[in-house]
């Protein structure tokens, strides 16, 4: 579950990153439409909330919230380092994390 929480956090931060004009233009070479900005921010916030839920589901609120903050720190740091040098690869990794998180959860939910 912690890996799925990390993947959700990284995907959420990637979506929030793409919701910014500068990063969107670096990846797609065009201006960010306002409807994409709102959608990317909603998806990013939802993925971060899902990451919190996954952490607290396993560890409870006392330790789960602490683990979640650590996951957010690590995911944010990874994205910041990676987006500085390879913005397209960093955000593609966010899409891969968004796909991988549910696949990791399937065996644990059954």
trRosetta pair geometry for C-beta under 8 A, 3 or more apart (Angstrom, degrees):
i j d omega theta_ij theta_ji phi_ij phi_ji
1 4 5.5 -55 -150 39 39 111
1 5 6.2 43 150 -23 69 103
1 54 5.3 -172 -178 176 95 96
1 55 7.5 158 137 -90 107 36
1 57 6.7 -130 -163 78 149 106
1 58 4.5 167 78 -53 152 137
1 105 7.6 63 -109 -105 68 82
1 108 6.5 168 -66 175 87 173
2 5 5.4 -48 -145 35 35 115
2 6 6.4 39 151 -21 64 101
2 54 7.9 162 -91 134 29 108
2 55 7.1 63 -109 -106 68 78
2 58 7.1 -86 -52 50 77 162
2 67 6.8 -87 -118 172 108 130
2 71 7.1 -152 -165 -85 81 127
3 6 5.6 -50 -150 34 34 112
3 7 6.4 35 151 -18 65 104
3 104 5.9 -127 97 -168 109 160
4 7 5.6 -51 -146 37 34 112
4 8 6.3 35 153 -19 65 104
4 54 5.5 -134 100 -160 104 154
4 101 4.8 103 -154 -153 77 78
4 104 4.5 -162 -77 88 99 126
4 105 5.2 85 -123 -60 156 91
5 8 5.7 -53 -147 37 31 111
5 9 6.3 32 153 -20 64 106
5 51 4.7 100 -162 -156 72 74
5 52 7.9 113 -146 -51 110 16
5 54 4.1 -165 -81 93 92 123
5 55 4.8 88 -130 -57 156 84
5 67 7.6 52 103 128 160 108
5 68 6.8 -102 177 -108 135 75
5 71 5.4 -42 124 -148 107 169
6 9 5.6 -56 -147 37 31 111
6 10 6.2 28 156 -17 67 106
6 51 7.6 104 -61 -139 15 116
6 71 5.1 -129 -89 -152 70 107
6 74 6.9 -36 -130 89 110 121
6 75 5.9 177 -159 -70 71 111
6 97 7.9 -101 118 -150 70 125
7 10 5.8 -54 -144 38 30 108
7 11 6.2 28 157 -16 64 108
7 97 4.0 -170 -159 -167 80 91
7 98 7.4 -178 158 -64 95 25
7 100 5.3 -121 -144 85 150 102
7 101 3.9 -173 102 -75 125 94
7 104 6.9 138 14 15 150 140
8 11 5.8 -56 -144 41 29 109
8 12 6.1 32 155 -22 64 108
8 47 4.9 -168 -176 -177 78 82
8 48 7.3 161 138 -86 93 24
8 50 4.9 -123 -163 95 146 104
8 51 3.9 -174 96 -72 115 87
8 54 6.4 138 18 8 147 142
8 97 7.5 -154 -53 150 22 105
8 98 7.9 82 -113 -108 49 57
8 101 5.0 100 -59 -131 77 157
9 12 5.6 -54 -146 36 29 113
9 13 6.3 25 157 -14 64 106
9 47 7.2 169 -88 137 21 96
9 48 6.2 64 -119 -114 64 67
9 51 4.2 93 -60 -125 80 162
9 68 7.9 166 -78 -160 132 72
9 71 5.1 159 -11 139 161 103
9 72 5.5 -136 -153 -94 136 56
9 75 4.0 171 116 8 111 168
9 76 7.9 -72 157 -38 109 72
10 13 5.9 -55 -146 40 30 108
10 14 6.2 34 153 -22 64 107
10 75 4.3 -134 -71 -150 70 111
10 78 6.7 -31 -113 78 113 128
10 79 6.4 167 -144 -58 77 110
10 93 7.2 -62 155 127 129 97
10 94 5.9 -147 140 -112 83 71
10 97 4.5 -78 84 -180 115 177
11 14 5.5 -54 -147 36 31 115
11 15 6.4 32 154 -19 65 103
11 47 4.9 -124 95 -162 96 153
11 94 5.0 127 -119 -172 50 76
11 95 7.4 103 -126 -86 96 20
11 97 4.4 -153 -54 97 94 105
11 98 3.8 128 -137 -68 142 81
11 101 6.7 -92 -2 -17 142 135
12 15 5.8 -53 -149 35 31 109
12 16 6.4 28 153 -14 65 106
12 43 7.6 -161 -121 130 62 65
12 44 4.6 104 -170 -161 66 59
12 45 7.1 123 -158 -56 112 11
12 46 7.4 -160 -112 70 106 49
12 47 3.1 -165 -74 89 93 110
12 48 4.0 159 162 -48 162 75
12 50 7.8 177 -61 43 126 95
12 51 6.4 -100 -2 -14 141 128
13 16 5.6 -53 -145 40 35 111
13 17 6.1 42 151 -25 66 105
13 44 6.9 99 -77 -152 15 108
13 48 7.5 90 -50 -76 67 106
13 75 5.7 160 5 134 141 107
13 76 5.7 -166 -117 -94 155 66
13 79 4.9 -150 120 -11 130 166
13 94 7.3 -130 77 -114 70 123
14 17 5.4 -51 -146 34 31 116
14 18 6.4 28 154 -15 64 103
14 44 7.6 -161 67 -107 46 100
14 79 6.3 -147 -72 -123 71 130
14 90 7.1 -171 -114 140 103 79
14 91 5.2 142 -162 -131 107 64
14 93 7.3 -163 -89 82 145 72
14 94 2.4 28 -41 -120 178 157
14 95 7.3 -125 126 -36 151 55
14 97 7.3 139 2 47 140 124
14 98 7.8 -112 62 -38 131 110
15 18 5.8 -53 -147 39 32 108
15 19 6.5 40 149 -27 62 105
15 40 4.9 -169 180 -169 82 76
15 41 7.5 175 136 -81 97 19
15 43 4.5 -121 -166 97 156 103
15 44 3.5 -161 90 -70 105 86
15 47 6.3 125 19 13 135 138
15 94 6.8 -176 -36 162 62 136
15 98 7.9 85 -48 -75 112 135
16 19 5.3 -51 -151 29 35 120
16 20 7.5 38 150 -24 60 96
16 40 7.0 156 -89 144 25 93
16 41 6.4 65 -114 -117 69 60
16 44 3.6 136 -50 -173 79 160
16 45 7.5 96 -77 -48 108 63
17 20 6.1 -54 -168 20 37 110
17 23 4.9 -78 162 120 82 172
17 44 8.0 153 5 -108 56 141
17 79 6.4 -148 -49 170 148 131
17 83 6.3 -126 -164 -100 149 158
17 90 7.9 -59 113 121 163 117
17 91 6.6 -139 92 -95 124 103
17 94 7.5 -159 42 -59 122 161
18 23 5.9 -109 -97 109 36 114
18 24 5.4 86 -168 -84 63 82
18 27 6.9 -37 -117 27 95 150
18 40 5.1 -124 92 -152 97 146
18 91 6.0 102 -66 -140 108 133
18 94 7.9 -159 -23 81 117 156
19 24 7.4 52 -102 -52 5 118
19 32 7.6 106 -161 -166 33 148
19 36 7.8 -165 -114 131 64 75
19 37 5.3 97 -158 -150 80 61
19 40 3.7 -174 -75 102 91 118
19 41 4.5 109 -141 -60 160 77
19 44 6.3 -95 -12 -7 134 142
20 23 4.9 64 72 20 100 103
20 24 6.5 -178 82 -12 46 92
20 32 7.7 -169 117 -42 20 165
21 24 5.9 -66 -144 40 25 110
21 25 6.1 20 164 -15 65 111
21 31 7.1 -17 -145 -151 97 69
21 32 5.0 -129 -109 15 61 126
22 25 6.2 -64 -152 38 23 106
22 26 6.5 23 153 -21 61 109
23 26 5.5 -51 -146 33 36 115
23 27 6.5 25 158 -12 66 107
23 83 6.7 -23 -124 -168 120 132
23 87 6.3 -163 -148 -158 81 126
23 91 7.4 141 167 -67 113 136
24 27 6.2 -65 -153 40 29 103
24 28 5.9 -24 171 27 69 113
24 30 8.0 -63 139 77 95 62
24 31 7.8 43 107 179 119 27
24 32 4.0 73 84 -79 160 110
24 36 7.5 119 -135 116 145 131
25 28 6.8 -74 -120 59 24 76
25 29 6.6 58 -172 -113 61 20
25 30 6.8 -146 -119 65 69 21
25 31 6.6 2 -87 -96 104 37
25 32 6.9 -86 -45 -34 78 87
26 87 4.6 -5 127 104 129 166
26 88 7.8 -138 131 -52 87 73
27 87 5.8 -125 -69 130 82 109
27 88 5.4 137 -127 -97 81 72
27 91 5.7 -35 -98 46 146 154
32 36 5.9 -127 -171 80 79 118
32 37 5.5 85 146 -66 118 98
33 36 4.6 88 65 7 88 105
33 37 7.1 -150 96 -12 46 85
34 37 5.3 -48 -149 29 38 118
34 38 6.7 35 157 -16 67 101
35 38 6.1 -51 -150 36 33 108
35 39 6.4 30 153 -15 64 111
36 39 5.7 -60 -144 43 33 110
36 40 5.9 31 159 -19 70 110
37 40 6.1 -57 -143 38 24 107
37 41 6.4 20 159 -15 61 110
38 41 6.0 -60 -149 38 28 108
38 42 6.4 26 155 -17 64 108
39 42 5.8 -58 -148 38 30 110
39 43 6.2 27 156 -16 66 108
40 43 5.7 -54 -143 40 31 110
40 44 6.1 33 156 -21 64 109
41 44 5.6 -53 -144 37 30 113
41 45 6.3 27 159 -15 65 106
42 45 6.0 -55 -144 39 29 106
42 46 6.2 28 156 -18 64 110
43 46 5.7 -57 -145 39 28 112
43 47 6.3 29 156 -20 64 106
44 47 5.9 -54 -146 34 28 109
44 48 6.5 26 155 -16 63 105
45 48 5.8 -55 -149 37 33 111
45 49 6.4 33 152 -18 65 106
46 49 5.6 -54 -147 38 33 112
46 50 6.3 35 152 -20 65 104
47 50 5.5 -50 -146 36 33 113
47 51 6.4 41 150 -24 63 102
47 98 7.1 -66 -111 -108 138 95
48 51 5.4 -48 -150 31 34 117
48 52 6.8 38 150 -19 63 99
48 72 7.4 51 -143 -106 103 110
49 52 5.6 -49 -153 33 36 113
49 53 6.5 37 149 -19 65 104
50 53 5.5 -51 -147 36 35 113
50 54 6.3 38 153 -21 66 104
50 101 8.0 87 123 151 131 148
51 54 5.8 -52 -148 35 30 112
51 55 6.6 28 155 -16 63 106
51 68 6.4 128 131 -142 91 99
51 71 6.5 -159 174 113 121 138
51 72 7.5 125 120 -72 143 84
52 55 5.9 -58 -150 37 31 108
52 56 6.2 16 160 -7 67 111
52 64 7.8 93 -172 145 60 105
52 65 7.5 21 -150 -110 95 65
52 68 5.1 49 -114 -141 65 153
53 56 6.1 -63 -142 45 27 101
53 57 6.0 38 157 -33 65 108
54 57 5.7 -49 -143 25 27 117
54 58 7.1 16 162 -10 59 104
54 105 7.9 -98 -117 -95 123 121
55 58 6.6 -68 -161 37 29 101
55 59 6.3 -29 169 30 67 113
55 64 4.3 139 133 -170 82 86
55 65 7.3 130 114 -73 125 25
55 67 4.9 -173 -160 89 119 108
55 68 4.0 -175 56 -68 166 93
55 71 6.6 -147 -78 8 135 144
56 59 6.6 -79 -127 62 30 77
56 60 6.5 -24 -164 155 69 12
56 61 5.4 24 -143 -89 116 54
56 64 3.5 134 -97 124 50 153
56 65 6.6 32 -83 -53 103 67
56 68 7.1 -17 -41 -40 82 131
57 64 7.3 124 18 -125 36 149
58 64 6.6 142 61 -101 71 109
59 62 7.6 -114 140 68 93 66
59 63 4.1 -101 163 90 123 103
59 64 3.9 163 71 -67 100 77
59 67 5.8 107 22 5 160 141
60 63 6.1 61 63 35 88 86
60 64 5.5 -176 74 -12 32 112
61 64 5.8 -56 -108 47 19 111
61 65 5.8 24 -177 -25 60 109
62 65 7.1 -75 -172 25 9 101
62 66 7.6 -5 146 -5 50 110
63 66 5.6 -59 -156 40 43 112
63 67 6.1 43 149 -21 74 106
64 67 5.6 -53 -144 38 32 111
64 68 6.1 37 154 -25 65 105
65 68 5.5 -50 -146 33 32 116
65 69 6.7 34 154 -20 63 100
66 69 5.9 -51 -153 31 32 110
66 70 6.8 31 149 -14 62 105
67 70 5.6 -58 -156 38 35 113
67 71 6.3 37 148 -21 68 105
68 71 5.5 -51 -146 36 34 113
68 72 6.3 37 153 -20 66 103
69 72 5.6 -49 -146 35 32 113
69 73 6.4 36 152 -22 63 104
70 73 5.6 -52 -148 33 32 113
70 74 6.4 26 156 -14 65 107
71 74 5.9 -58 -146 40 30 107
71 75 6.0 24 159 -14 67 111
72 75 6.0 -58 -139 42 27 106
72 76 5.9 26 162 -18 64 113
73 76 6.0 -60 -145 39 23 109
73 77 6.2 22 158 -18 62 111
74 77 5.8 -57 -145 37 27 110
74 78 6.3 29 157 -19 63 107
75 78 5.8 -53 -147 36 30 112
75 79 6.4 26 156 -16 64 108
76 79 5.8 -58 -147 38 30 108
76 80 6.2 30 156 -20 66 107
77 80 5.8 -54 -144 36 30 111
77 81 6.3 26 160 -15 64 107
78 81 6.1 -60 -149 39 27 107
78 82 6.0 14 160 -10 64 116
79 82 5.9 -64 -140 45 27 104
79 83 5.7 21 166 -19 68 114
79 90 6.0 109 -147 -178 63 120
79 94 7.4 49 -112 -72 115 111
80 83 6.2 -55 -133 37 22 104
80 84 6.7 30 160 -28 57 106
81 84 6.2 -60 -162 23 27 114
81 85 7.5 -9 159 8 60 107
82 85 6.6 -79 -157 47 34 90
82 86 6.0 -50 -179 59 75 90
82 89 6.8 -111 176 96 109 95
82 90 3.8 146 121 -98 109 111
82 93 7.1 -32 146 33 161 146
83 86 7.6 -86 -113 74 22 48
83 87 5.0 48 -158 -111 69 70
83 90 4.3 -122 -75 79 66 166
83 91 7.2 68 -105 -44 99 85
84 87 7.9 110 -22 -66 7 80
86 89 3.9 -8 143 36 122 118
86 90 5.8 139 94 -26 77 87
87 90 5.7 -56 -144 35 30 113
87 91 6.4 15 164 -8 65 109
88 91 6.3 -66 -150 43 27 100
88 92 6.2 29 153 -20 66 109
89 92 5.6 -53 -141 38 32 112
89 93 6.4 38 155 -23 63 103
90 93 5.7 -53 -155 32 29 114
90 94 7.0 36 144 -22 60 100
91 94 5.1 -36 -153 24 44 120
91 95 7.0 47 148 -17 63 94
92 95 5.6 -48 -156 33 40 111
92 96 6.5 42 145 -19 66 102
93 96 5.4 -50 -147 37 37 115
93 97 6.3 41 151 -21 66 102
94 97 5.6 -51 -147 35 32 112
94 98 6.5 36 151 -22 63 102
95 98 5.5 -49 -149 31 35 114
95 99 6.7 28 153 -13 64 104
96 99 5.9 -59 -152 40 33 106
96 100 5.9 28 153 -19 68 113
97 100 5.6 -57 -135 41 31 109
97 101 6.2 44 164 -36 66 100
98 101 6.4 -40 -145 15 24 113
99 102 7.3 -67 -172 36 34 97
99 103 6.9 24 146 -12 66 118
100 103 5.4 -67 -152 43 41 114
100 104 6.1 41 155 -24 76 104
101 104 6.0 -55 -150 32 29 109
101 105 6.6 24 154 -17 63 109
102 105 5.5 -59 -147 39 38 112
102 106 6.7 57 155 -44 68 89
103 106 6.0 -29 -153 0 34 116
104 107 7.7 -61 -180 29 38 96
104 108 7.6 13 142 0 66 116
105 108 5.6 -74 -156 47 49 107
105 109 5.7 40 156 -24 85 113
106 109 6.3 -65 -144 34 25 106
106 110 6.9 14 165 -15 62 110
107 110 6.5 -66 -150 34 31 105
